[in-house]
Amino acid sequence: MRTKSLARFIALLAVVALAIPALAKPISKYIHIAETAKLGATELRAGEYHLLIDGTKVTVQHNSKVVAEAEGRWENREEKARYTSVLLGANHEVKEIRFAGEKRVLMIATP
């Protein structure tokens, strides 16, 4: 009898563990881009943008309209960022996004 209860308990834990990532909401952040930048194949003009980060998928919105999508990954740093900033590469492509008060940064995959 005890073995059945233990097996049921383990099965329940497995189901809950698998369901938790499915219930996770995308991370929502706002950024300001000071100059024209490229995200993937899309050119973003200077302005305010809303980011939705869902796992490795980054969706960029402007005025509630999706304007770009890219792949990204989180990397940890030793110190927290003092302010939110967007780091651009040599060709004005978005390379990294740092968020104020966070040690992790969002690295954008280059196409």
Backbone as XML, in Angstrom:
<?xml version="1.0"?>
<chain id="A" units="angstrom">
  <residue number="1" name="MET">
    <atom name="N" x="0.822" y="-1.199" z="0.000"/>
    <atom name="CA" x="0.000" y="0.000" z="0.000"/>
    <atom name="C" x="0.864" y="1.261" z="0.000"/>
  </residue>
  <residue number="2" name="ARG">
    <atom name="N" x="1.924" y="1.220" z="0.757"/>
    <atom name="CA" x="2.800" y="2.375" z="0.857"/>
    <atom name="C" x="3.531" y="2.645" z="-0.457"/>
  </residue>
  <residue number="3" name="THR">
    <atom name="N" x="3.869" y="1.615" z="-1.169"/>
    <atom name="CA" x="4.551" y="1.745" z="-2.449"/>
    <atom name="C" x="3.666" y="2.448" z="-3.468"/>
  </residue>
  <residue number="4" name="LYS">
    <atom name="N" x="2.367" y="2.123" z="-3.470"/>
    <atom name="CA" x="1.432" y="2.774" z="-4.386"/>
    <atom name="C" x="1.326" y="4.261" z="-4.079"/>
  </residue>
  <residue number="5" name="SER">
    <atom name="N" x="1.254" y="4.614" z="-2.814"/>
    <atom name="CA" x="1.158" y="6.019" z="-2.417"/>
    <atom name="C" x="2.410" y="6.788" z="-2.820"/>
  </residue>
  <residue number="6" name="LEU">
    <atom name="N" x="3.557" y="6.172" z="-2.623"/>
    <atom name="CA" x="4.814" y="6.810" z="-2.993"/>
    <atom name="C" x="4.891" y="6.999" z="-4.510"/>
  </residue>
  <residue number="7" name="ALA">
    <atom name="N" x="4.469" y="6.007" z="-5.258"/>
    <atom name="CA" x="4.488" y="6.091" z="-6.720"/>
    <atom name="C" x="3.540" y="7.197" z="-7.201"/>
  </residue>
  <residue number="8" name="ARG">
    <atom name="N" x="2.371" y="7.293" z="-6.599"/>
    <atom name="CA" x="1.415" y="8.344" z="-6.974"/>
    <atom name="C" x="1.976" y="9.727" z="-6.653"/>
  </residue>
  <residue number="9" name="PHE">
    <atom name="N" x="2.615" y="9.843" z="-5.497"/>
    <atom name="CA" x="3.196" y="11.113" z="-5.079"/>
    <atom name="C" x="4.298" y="11.548" z="-6.052"/>
  </residue>
  <residue number="10" name="ILE">
    <atom name="N" x="5.148" y="10.627" z="-6.444"/>
    <atom name="CA" x="6.225" y="10.930" z="-7.392"/>
    <atom name="C" x="5.651" y="11.311" z="-8.753"/>
  </residue>
  <residue number="11" name="ALA">
    <atom name="N" x="4.617" y="10.610" z="-9.183"/>
    <atom name="CA" x="3.975" y="10.938" z="-10.458"/>
    <atom name="C" x="3.365" y="12.336" z="-10.408"/>
  </residue>
  <residue number="12" name="LEU">
    <atom name="N" x="2.732" y="12.681" z="-9.289"/>
    <atom name="CA" x="2.140" y="14.002" z="-9.125"/>
    <atom name="C" x="3.218" y="15.082" z="-9.166"/>
  </residue>
  <residue number="13" name="LEU">
    <atom name="N" x="4.330" y="14.852" z="-8.498"/>
    <atom name="CA" x="5.440" y="15.809" z="-8.517"/>
    <atom name="C" x="5.974" y="16.003" z="-9.938"/>
  </residue>
  <residue number="14" name="ALA">
    <atom name="N" x="6.079" y="14.919" z="-10.692"/>
    <atom name="CA" x="6.573" y="15.008" z="-12.065"/>
    <atom name="C" x="5.633" y="15.851" z="-12.929"/>
  </residue>
  <residue number="15" name="VAL">
    <atom name="N" x="4.338" y="15.653" z="-12.776"/>
    <atom name="CA" x="3.355" y="16.420" z="-13.543"/>
    <atom name="C" x="3.446" y="17.906" z="-13.182"/>
  </residue>
  <residue number="16" name="VAL">
    <atom name="N" x="3.552" y="18.210" z="-11.908"/>
    <atom name="CA" x="3.654" y="19.605" z="-11.464"/>
    <atom name="C" x="4.947" y="20.229" z="-11.991"/>
  </residue>
  <residue number="17" name="ALA">
    <atom name="N" x="6.054" y="19.501" z="-11.922"/>
    <atom name="CA" x="7.337" y="20.022" z="-12.406"/>
    <atom name="C" x="7.290" y="20.329" z="-13.897"/>
  </residue>
  <residue number="18" name="LEU">
    <atom name="N" x="6.608" y="19.518" z="-14.658"/>
    <atom name="CA" x="6.498" y="19.752" z="-16.097"/>
    <atom name="C" x="5.531" y="20.878" z="-16.420"/>
  </residue>
  <residue number="19" name="ALA">
    <atom name="N" x="4.556" y="21.105" z="-15.578"/>
    <atom name="CA" x="3.543" y="22.128" z="-15.843"/>
    <atom name="C" x="4.013" y="23.533" z="-15.479"/>
  </residue>
  <residue number="20" name="ILE">
    <atom name="N" x="4.924" y="23.658" z="-14.549"/>
    <atom name="CA" x="5.355" y="24.980" z="-14.095"/>
    <atom name="C" x="5.935" y="25.819" z="-15.230"/>
  </residue>
  <residue number="21" name="PRO">
    <atom name="N" x="6.861" y="25.316" z="-16.068"/>
    <atom name="CA" x="7.359" y="26.163" z="-17.160"/>
    <atom name="C" x="6.259" y="26.576" z="-18.141"/>
  </residue>
  <residue number="22" name="ALA">
    <atom name="N" x="5.268" y="25.747" z="-18.336"/>
    <atom name="CA" x="4.180" y="26.077" z="-19.253"/>
    <atom name="C" x="3.333" y="27.223" z="-18.709"/>
  </residue>
  <residue number="23" name="LEU">
    <atom name="N" x="3.289" y="27.388" z="-17.401"/>
    <atom name="CA" x="2.503" y="28.442" z="-16.782"/>
    <atom name="C" x="3.280" y="29.743" z="-16.648"/>
  </residue>
  <residue number="24" name="ALA">
    <atom name="N" x="4.585" y="29.709" z="-16.858"/>
    <atom name="CA" x="5.408" y="30.896" z="-16.705"/>
    <atom name="C" x="5.026" y="31.942" z="-17.747"/>
  </residue>
  <residue number="25" name="LYS">
    <atom name="N" x="4.917" y="33.183" z="-17.304"/>
    <atom name="CA" x="4.585" y="34.277" z="-18.202"/>
    <atom name="C" x="5.865" y="34.823" z="-18.822"/>
  </residue>
  <residue number="26" name="PRO">
    <atom name="N" x="5.760" y="35.371" z="-20.025"/>
    <atom name="CA" x="6.938" y="36.012" z="-20.618"/>
    <atom name="C" x="7.373" y="37.196" z="-19.755"/>
  </residue>
  <residue number="27" name="ILE">
    <atom name="N" x="8.646" y="37.473" z="-19.780"/>
    <atom name="CA" x="9.187" y="38.629" z="-19.058"/>
    <atom name="C" x="8.896" y="39.861" z="-19.898"/>
  </residue>
  <residue number="28" name="SER">
    <atom name="N" x="8.396" y="40.892" z="-19.274"/>
    <atom name="CA" x="8.031" y="42.119" z="-19.964"/>
    <atom name="C" x="8.956" y="43.239" z="-19.510"/>
  </residue>
  <residue number="29" name="LYS">
    <atom name="N" x="9.625" y="43.893" z="-20.463"/>
    <atom name="CA" x="10.554" y="44.988" z="-20.156"/>
    <atom name="C" x="10.374" y="46.098" z="-21.177"/>
  </residue>
  <residue number="30" name="TYR">
    <atom name="N" x="10.754" y="47.301" z="-20.794"/>
    <atom name="CA" x="10.740" y="48.440" z="-21.695"/>
    <atom name="C" x="12.166" y="48.930" z="-21.887"/>
  </residue>
  <residue number="31" name="ILE">
    <atom name="N" x="12.489" y="49.323" z="-23.123"/>
    <atom name="CA" x="13.816" y="49.854" z="-23.416"/>
    <atom name="C" x="13.684" y="51.121" z="-24.243"/>
  </residue>
  <residue number="32" name="HIS">
    <atom name="N" x="14.734" y="51.922" z="-24.210"/>
    <atom name="CA" x="14.825" y="53.104" z="-25.061"/>
    <atom name="C" x="16.028" y="52.916" z="-25.974"/>
  </residue>
  <residue number="33" name="ILE">
    <atom name="N" x="15.804" y="53.080" z="-27.256"/>
    <atom name="CA" x="16.895" y="53.015" z="-28.229"/>
    <atom name="C" x="17.172" y="54.445" z="-28.670"/>
  </residue>
  <residue number="34" name="ALA">
    <atom name="N" x="18.406" y="54.883" z="-28.453"/>
    <atom name="CA" x="18.770" y="56.275" z="-28.709"/>
    <atom name="C" x="19.048" y="56.570" z="-30.178"/>
  </residue>
  <residue number="35" name="GLU">
    <atom name="N" x="19.428" y="55.550" z="-30.943"/>
    <atom name="CA" x="19.730" y="55.738" z="-32.360"/>
    <atom name="C" x="19.233" y="54.537" z="-33.146"/>
  </residue>
  <residue number="36" name="THR">
    <atom name="N" x="19.167" y="54.647" z="-34.445"/>
    <atom name="CA" x="18.706" y="53.550" z="-35.274"/>
    <atom name="C" x="19.564" y="52.315" z="-35.022"/>
  </residue>
  <residue number="37" name="ALA">
    <atom name="N" x="18.903" y="51.172" z="-34.855"/>
    <atom name="CA" x="19.602" y="49.920" z="-34.564"/>
    <atom name="C" x="18.941" y="48.794" z="-35.343"/>
  </residue>
  <residue number="38" name="LYS">
    <atom name="N" x="19.682" y="47.709" z="-35.507"/>
    <atom name="CA" x="19.144" y="46.537" z="-36.191"/>
    <atom name="C" x="18.951" y="45.411" z="-35.199"/>
  </residue>
  <residue number="39" name="LEU">
    <atom name="N" x="17.816" y="44.757" z="-35.288"/>
    <atom name="CA" x="17.537" y="43.569" z="-34.502"/>
    <atom name="C" x="17.141" y="42.501" z="-35.502"/>
  </residue>
  <residue number="40" name="GLY">
    <atom name="N" x="18.033" y="41.549" z="-35.719"/>
    <atom name="CA" x="17.823" y="40.569" z="-36.772"/>
    <atom name="C" x="17.864" y="41.290" z="-38.105"/>
  </residue>
  <residue number="41" name="ALA">
    <atom name="N" x="16.844" y="41.125" z="-38.926"/>
    <atom name="CA" x="16.784" y="41.794" z="-40.225"/>
    <atom name="C" x="15.995" y="43.103" z="-40.156"/>
  </residue>
  <residue number="42" name="THR">
    <atom name="N" x="15.509" y="43.453" z="-38.970"/>
    <atom name="CA" x="14.634" y="44.613" z="-38.821"/>
    <atom name="C" x="15.402" y="45.824" z="-38.317"/>
  </residue>
  <residue number="43" name="GLU">
    <atom name="N" x="15.140" y="46.959" z="-38.925"/>
    <atom name="CA" x="15.732" y="48.212" z="-38.474"/>
    <atom name="C" x="14.773" y="48.879" z="-37.494"/>
  </residue>
  <residue number="44" name="LEU">
    <atom name="N" x="15.284" y="49.213" z="-36.323"/>
    <atom name="CA" x="14.489" y="49.883" z="-35.295"/>
    <atom name="C" x="14.935" y="51.334" z="-35.206"/>
  </residue>
  <residue number="45" name="ARG">
    <atom name="N" x="14.015" y="52.242" z="-35.328"/>
    <atom name="CA" x="14.338" y="53.661" z="-35.201"/>
    <atom name="C" x="14.433" y="54.033" z="-33.728"/>
  </residue>
  <residue number="46" name="ALA">
    <atom name="N" x="15.040" y="55.149" z="-33.460"/>
    <atom name="CA" x="15.155" y="55.631" z="-32.092"/>
    <atom name="C" x="13.764" y="55.754" z="-31.474"/>
  </residue>
  <residue number="47" name="GLY">
    <atom name="N" x="13.642" y="55.327" z="-30.225"/>
    <atom name="CA" x="12.350" y="55.421" z="-29.552"/>
    <atom name="C" x="12.198" y="54.410" z="-28.441"/>
  </residue>
  <residue number="48" name="GLU">
    <atom name="N" x="10.987" y="54.321" z="-27.912"/>
    <atom name="CA" x="10.649" y="53.420" z="-26.811"/>
    <atom name="C" x="10.071" y="52.121" z="-27.379"/>
  </residue>
  <residue number="49" name="TYR">
    <atom name="N" x="10.518" y="51.000" z="-26.806"/>
    <atom name="CA" x="10.056" y="49.694" z="-27.261"/>
    <atom name="C" x="9.709" y="48.818" z="-26.065"/>
  </residue>
  <residue number="50" name="HIS">
    <atom name="N" x="8.776" y="47.926" z="-26.294"/>
    <atom name="CA" x="8.342" y="46.962" z="-25.283"/>
    <atom name="C" x="8.888" y="45.599" z="-25.687"/>
  </residue>
  <residue number="51" name="LEU">
    <atom name="N" x="9.607" y="44.948" z="-24.771"/>
    <atom name="CA" x="10.148" y="43.617" z="-25.038"/>
    <atom name="C" x="9.340" y="42.572" z="-24.297"/>
  </residue>
  <residue number="52" name="LEU">
    <atom name="N" x="9.060" y="41.469" z="-24.969"/>
    <atom name="CA" x="8.479" y="40.287" z="-24.344"/>
    <atom name="C" x="9.489" y="39.172" z="-24.543"/>
  </residue>
  <residue number="53" name="ILE">
    <atom name="N" x="10.012" y="38.656" z="-23.448"/>
    <atom name="CA" x="11.043" y="37.628" z="-23.506"/>
    <atom name="C" x="10.436" y="36.338" z="-22.986"/>
  </residue>
  <residue number="54" name="ASP">
    <atom name="N" x="10.293" y="35.377" z="-23.871"/>
    <atom name="CA" x="9.669" y="34.096" z="-23.537"/>
    <atom name="C" x="10.674" y="32.991" z="-23.854"/>
  </residue>
  <residue number="55" name="GLY">
    <atom name="N" x="11.405" y="32.566" z="-22.834"/>
    <atom name="CA" x="12.462" y="31.583" z="-23.041"/>
    <atom name="C" x="13.577" y="32.218" z="-23.844"/>
  </residue>
  <residue number="56" name="THR">
    <atom name="N" x="13.791" y="31.734" z="-25.065"/>
    <atom name="CA" x="14.825" y="32.299" z="-25.929"/>
    <atom name="C" x="14.253" y="33.220" z="-26.999"/>
  </residue>
  <residue number="57" name="LYS">
    <atom name="N" x="12.937" y="33.348" z="-27.060"/>
    <atom name="CA" x="12.291" y="34.195" z="-28.063"/>
    <atom name="C" x="12.095" y="35.612" z="-27.523"/>
  </residue>
  <residue number="58" name="VAL">
    <atom name="N" x="12.589" y="36.580" z="-28.274"/>
    <atom name="CA" x="12.447" y="37.990" z="-27.905"/>
    <atom name="C" x="11.548" y="38.652" z="-28.939"/>
  </residue>
  <residue number="59" name="THR">
    <atom name="N" x="10.444" y="39.220" z="-28.477"/>
    <atom name="CA" x="9.514" y="39.924" z="-29.348"/>
    <atom name="C" x="9.563" y="41.406" z="-28.992"/>
  </residue>
  <residue number="60" name="VAL">
    <atom name="N" x="9.713" y="42.248" z="-30.004"/>
    <atom name="CA" x="9.808" y="43.693" z="-29.799"/>
    <atom name="C" x="8.537" y="44.334" z="-30.327"/>
  </residue>
  <residue number="61" name="GLN">
    <atom name="N" x="7.919" y="45.158" z="-29.487"/>
    <atom name="CA" x="6.695" y="45.858" z="-29.873"/>
    <atom name="C" x="6.911" y="47.361" z="-29.799"/>
  </residue>
  <residue number="62" name="HIS">
    <atom name="N" x="6.231" y="48.065" z="-30.695"/>
    <atom name="CA" x="6.219" y="49.532" z="-30.688"/>
    <atom name="C" x="4.777" y="49.945" z="-30.938"/>
  </residue>
  <residue number="63" name="ASN">
    <atom name="N" x="4.223" y="50.714" z="-30.022"/>
    <atom name="CA" x="2.805" y="51.111" z="-30.109"/>
    <atom name="C" x="1.900" y="49.884" z="-30.230"/>
  </residue>
  <residue number="64" name="SER">
    <atom name="N" x="2.160" y="48.863" z="-29.420"/>
    <atom name="CA" x="1.377" y="47.624" z="-29.348"/>
    <atom name="C" x="1.422" y="46.791" z="-30.621"/>
  </residue>
  <residue number="65" name="LYS">
    <atom name="N" x="2.351" y="47.077" z="-31.517"/>
    <atom name="CA" x="2.492" y="46.326" z="-32.761"/>
    <atom name="C" x="3.840" y="45.613" z="-32.753"/>
  </residue>
  <residue number="66" name="VAL">
    <atom name="N" x="3.847" y="44.329" z="-33.101"/>
    <atom name="CA" x="5.099" y="43.581" z="-33.173"/>
    <atom name="C" x="5.905" y="44.102" z="-34.356"/>
  </residue>
  <residue number="67" name="VAL">
    <atom name="N" x="7.129" y="44.555" z="-34.071"/>
    <atom name="CA" x="7.973" y="45.112" z="-35.129"/>
    <atom name="C" x="9.217" y="44.267" z="-35.404"/>
  </residue>
  <residue number="68" name="ALA">
    <atom name="N" x="9.579" y="43.386" z="-34.458"/>
    <atom name="CA" x="10.769" y="42.553" z="-34.666"/>
    <atom name="C" x="10.728" y="41.355" z="-33.735"/>
  </residue>
  <residue number="69" name="GLU">
    <atom name="N" x="11.434" y="40.305" z="-34.149"/>
    <atom name="CA" x="11.601" y="39.118" z="-33.316"/>
    <atom name="C" x="13.037" y="38.644" z="-33.467"/>
  </residue>
  <residue number="70" name="ALA">
    <atom name="N" x="13.558" y="38.088" z="-32.388"/>
    <atom name="CA" x="14.931" y="37.588" z="-32.416"/>
    <atom name="C" x="15.075" y="36.488" z="-31.372"/>
  </residue>
  <residue number="71" name="GLU">
    <atom name="N" x="16.190" y="35.804" z="-31.431"/>
    <atom name="CA" x="16.538" y="34.804" z="-30.426"/>
    <atom name="C" x="17.523" y="35.438" z="-29.448"/>
  </residue>
  <residue number="72" name="GLY">
    <atom name="N" x="17.414" y="35.062" z="-28.206"/>
    <atom name="CA" x="18.324" y="35.602" z="-27.197"/>
    <atom name="C" x="18.561" y="34.595" z="-26.085"/>
  </residue>
  <residue number="73" name="ARG">
    <atom name="N" x="19.520" y="34.903" z="-25.257"/>
    <atom name="CA" x="19.817" y="34.054" z="-24.095"/>
    <atom name="C" x="20.273" y="34.949" z="-22.952"/>
  </residue>
  <residue number="74" name="TRP">
    <atom name="N" x="20.057" y="34.491" z="-21.741"/>
    <atom name="CA" x="20.470" y="35.227" z="-20.556"/>
    <atom name="C" x="21.887" y="34.843" z="-20.174"/>
  </residue>
  <residue number="75" name="GLU">
    <atom name="N" x="22.669" y="35.827" z="-19.766"/>
    <atom name="CA" x="24.003" y="35.596" z="-19.219"/>
    <atom name="C" x="24.120" y="36.375" z="-17.915"/>
  </residue>
  <residue number="76" name="ASN">
    <atom name="N" x="24.808" y="35.789" z="-16.956"/>
    <atom name="CA" x="24.997" y="36.440" z="-15.666"/>
    <atom name="C" x="26.267" y="37.271" z="-15.653"/>
  </residue>
  <residue number="77" name="ARG">
    <atom name="N" x="26.230" y="38.382" z="-14.928"/>
    <atom name="CA" x="27.378" y="39.264" z="-14.724"/>
    <atom name="C" x="27.660" y="39.337" z="-13.232"/>
  </residue>
  <residue number="78" name="GLU">
    <atom name="N" x="28.805" y="39.847" z="-12.881"/>
    <atom name="CA" x="29.183" y="39.941" z="-11.464"/>
    <atom name="C" x="28.461" y="41.075" z="-10.751"/>
  </residue>
  <residue number="79" name="GLU">
    <atom name="N" x="28.191" y="42.159" z="-11.477"/>
    <atom name="CA" x="27.555" y="43.325" z="-10.862"/>
    <atom name="C" x="26.210" y="43.624" z="-11.510"/>
  </residue>
  <residue number="80" name="LYS">
    <atom name="N" x="25.350" y="44.256" z="-10.730"/>
    <atom name="CA" x="24.053" y="44.685" z="-11.262"/>
    <atom name="C" x="24.247" y="45.889" z="-12.177"/>
  </residue>
  <residue number="81" name="ALA">
    <atom name="N" x="23.440" y="45.973" z="-13.210"/>
    <atom name="CA" x="23.478" y="47.132" z="-14.102"/>
    <atom name="C" x="22.895" y="48.341" z="-13.370"/>
  </residue>
  <residue number="82" name="ARG">
    <atom name="N" x="23.497" y="49.483" z="-13.546"/>
    <atom name="CA" x="23.008" y="50.702" z="-12.892"/>
    <atom name="C" x="21.760" y="51.245" z="-13.573"/>
  </residue>
  <residue number="83" name="TYR">
    <atom name="N" x="21.674" y="51.026" z="-14.878"/>
    <atom name="CA" x="20.532" y="51.523" z="-15.633"/>
    <atom name="C" x="20.286" y="50.599" z="-16.819"/>
  </residue>
  <residue number="84" name="THR">
    <atom name="N" x="19.124" y="50.724" z="-17.420"/>
    <atom name="CA" x="18.795" y="49.910" z="-18.593"/>
    <atom name="C" x="19.505" y="50.498" z="-19.799"/>
  </residue>
  <residue number="85" name="SER">
    <atom name="N" x="20.198" y="49.639" z="-20.550"/>
    <atom name="CA" x="20.933" y="50.120" z="-21.720"/>
    <atom name="C" x="20.944" y="49.063" z="-22.811"/>
  </residue>
  <residue number="86" name="VAL">
    <atom name="N" x="21.080" y="49.535" z="-24.040"/>
    <atom name="CA" x="21.148" y="48.674" z="-25.214"/>
    <atom name="C" x="22.534" y="48.843" z="-25.814"/>
  </residue>
  <residue number="87" name="LEU">
    <atom name="N" x="23.300" y="47.762" z="-25.928"/>
    <atom name="CA" x="24.631" y="47.822" z="-26.501"/>
    <atom name="C" x="24.577" y="47.395" z="-27.960"/>
  </residue>
  <residue number="88" name="LEU">
    <atom name="N" x="25.146" y="48.216" z="-28.801"/>
    <atom name="CA" x="25.136" y="47.966" z="-30.235"/>
    <atom name="C" x="26.505" y="47.526" z="-30.718"/>
  </residue>
  <residue number="89" name="GLY">
    <atom name="N" x="26.527" y="46.726" z="-31.780"/>
    <atom name="CA" x="27.761" y="46.289" z="-32.406"/>
    <atom name="C" x="28.233" y="47.294" z="-33.445"/>
  </residue>
  <residue number="90" name="ALA">
    <atom name="N" x="29.282" y="46.925" z="-34.168"/>
    <atom name="CA" x="29.897" y="47.806" z="-35.162"/>
    <atom name="C" x="28.925" y="48.212" z="-36.276"/>
  </residue>
  <residue number="91" name="ASN">
    <atom name="N" x="28.004" y="47.352" z="-36.629"/>
    <atom name="CA" x="27.034" y="47.639" z="-37.691"/>
    <atom name="C" x="25.685" y="48.068" z="-37.132"/>
  </residue>
  <residue number="92" name="HIS">
    <atom name="N" x="25.680" y="48.584" z="-35.927"/>
    <atom name="CA" x="24.475" y="49.052" z="-35.229"/>
    <atom name="C" x="23.481" y="47.933" z="-34.921"/>
  </residue>
  <residue number="93" name="GLU">
    <atom name="N" x="23.955" y="46.689" z="-34.858"/>
    <atom name="CA" x="23.070" y="45.586" z="-34.487"/>
    <atom name="C" x="23.024" y="45.482" z="-32.959"/>
  </residue>
  <residue number="94" name="VAL">
    <atom name="N" x="21.847" y="45.164" z="-32.438"/>
    <atom name="CA" x="21.684" y="45.004" z="-30.992"/>
    <atom name="C" x="22.426" y="43.741" z="-30.573"/>
  </residue>
  <residue number="95" name="LYS">
    <atom name="N" x="23.388" y="43.900" z="-29.663"/>
    <atom name="CA" x="24.183" y="42.773" z="-29.193"/>
    <atom name="C" x="23.736" y="42.314" z="-27.805"/>
  </residue>
  <residue number="96" name="GLU">
    <atom name="N" x="23.426" y="43.295" z="-26.959"/>
    <atom name="CA" x="23.173" y="43.000" z="-25.546"/>
    <atom name="C" x="22.237" y="44.049" z="-24.976"/>
  </residue>
  <residue number="97" name="ILE">
    <atom name="N" x="21.357" y="43.609" z="-24.074"/>
    <atom name="CA" x="20.469" y="44.531" z="-23.378"/>
    <atom name="C" x="20.654" y="44.311" z="-21.888"/>
  </residue>
  <residue number="98" name="ARG">
    <atom name="N" x="20.991" y="45.378" z="-21.191"/>
    <atom name="CA" x="21.166" y="45.326" z="-19.733"/>
    <atom name="C" x="19.971" y="46.012" z="-19.083"/>
  </residue>
  <residue number="99" name="PHE">
    <atom name="N" x="19.519" y="45.435" z="-17.975"/>
    <atom name="CA" x="18.353" y="45.979" z="-17.285"/>
    <atom name="C" x="18.754" y="46.472" z="-15.900"/>
  </residue>
  <residue number="100" name="ALA">
    <atom name="N" x="18.308" y="47.655" z="-15.556"/>
    <atom name="CA" x="18.651" y="48.282" z="-14.281"/>
    <atom name="C" x="18.350" y="47.354" z="-13.112"/>
  </residue>
  <residue number="101" name="GLY">
    <atom name="N" x="19.327" y="47.215" z="-12.220"/>
    <atom name="CA" x="19.137" y="46.431" z="-11.011"/>
    <atom name="C" x="19.275" y="44.933" z="-11.179"/>
  </residue>
  <residue number="102" name="GLU">
    <atom name="N" x="19.620" y="44.468" z="-12.377"/>
    <atom name="CA" x="19.745" y="43.027" z="-12.607"/>
    <atom name="C" x="21.176" y="42.650" z="-12.949"/>
  </residue>
  <residue number="103" name="LYS">
    <atom name="N" x="21.590" y="41.475" z="-12.484"/>
    <atom name="CA" x="22.921" y="40.957" z="-12.791"/>
    <atom name="C" x="22.957" y="40.234" z="-14.129"/>
  </residue>
  <residue number="104" name="ARG">
    <atom name="N" x="21.809" y="39.802" z="-14.587"/>
    <atom name="CA" x="21.794" y="39.087" z="-15.857"/>
    <atom name="C" x="21.531" y="40.060" z="-17.004"/>
  </residue>
  <residue number="105" name="VAL">
    <atom name="N" x="22.099" y="39.736" z="-18.159"/>
    <atom name="CA" x="21.916" y="40.545" z="-19.366"/>
    <atom name="C" x="21.335" y="39.654" z="-20.451"/>
  </residue>
  <residue number="106" name="LEU">
    <atom name="N" x="20.623" y="40.254" z="-21.379"/>
    <atom name="CA" x="20.034" y="39.530" z="-22.493"/>
    <atom name="C" x="20.947" y="39.668" z="-23.703"/>
  </residue>
  <residue number="107" name="MET">
    <atom name="N" x="21.529" y="38.555" z="-24.111"/>
    <atom name="CA" x="22.408" y="38.514" z="-25.286"/>
    <atom name="C" x="21.548" y="38.173" z="-26.493"/>
  </residue>
  <residue number="108" name="ILE">
    <atom name="N" x="21.628" y="38.988" z="-27.545"/>
    <atom name="CA" x="20.842" y="38.764" z="-28.752"/>
    <atom name="C" x="21.679" y="37.973" z="-29.758"/>
  </residue>
  <residue number="109" name="ALA">
    <atom name="N" x="21.085" y="36.915" z="-30.275"/>
    <atom name="CA" x="21.778" y="36.084" z="-31.269"/>
    <atom name="C" x="21.902" y="36.839" z="-32.579"/>
  </residue>
  <residue number="110" name="THR">
    <atom name="N" x="23.063" y="36.736" z="-33.205"/>
    <atom name="CA" x="23.260" y="37.380" z="-34.499"/>
    <atom name="C" x="22.861" y="36.403" z="-35.607"/>
  </residue>
  <residue number="111" name="PRO">
    <atom name="N" x="22.168" y="36.916" z="-36.632"/>
    <atom name="CA" x="21.697" y="36.021" z="-37.698"/>
    <atom name="C" x="22.830" y="35.476" z="-38.548"/>
  </residue>
</chain>
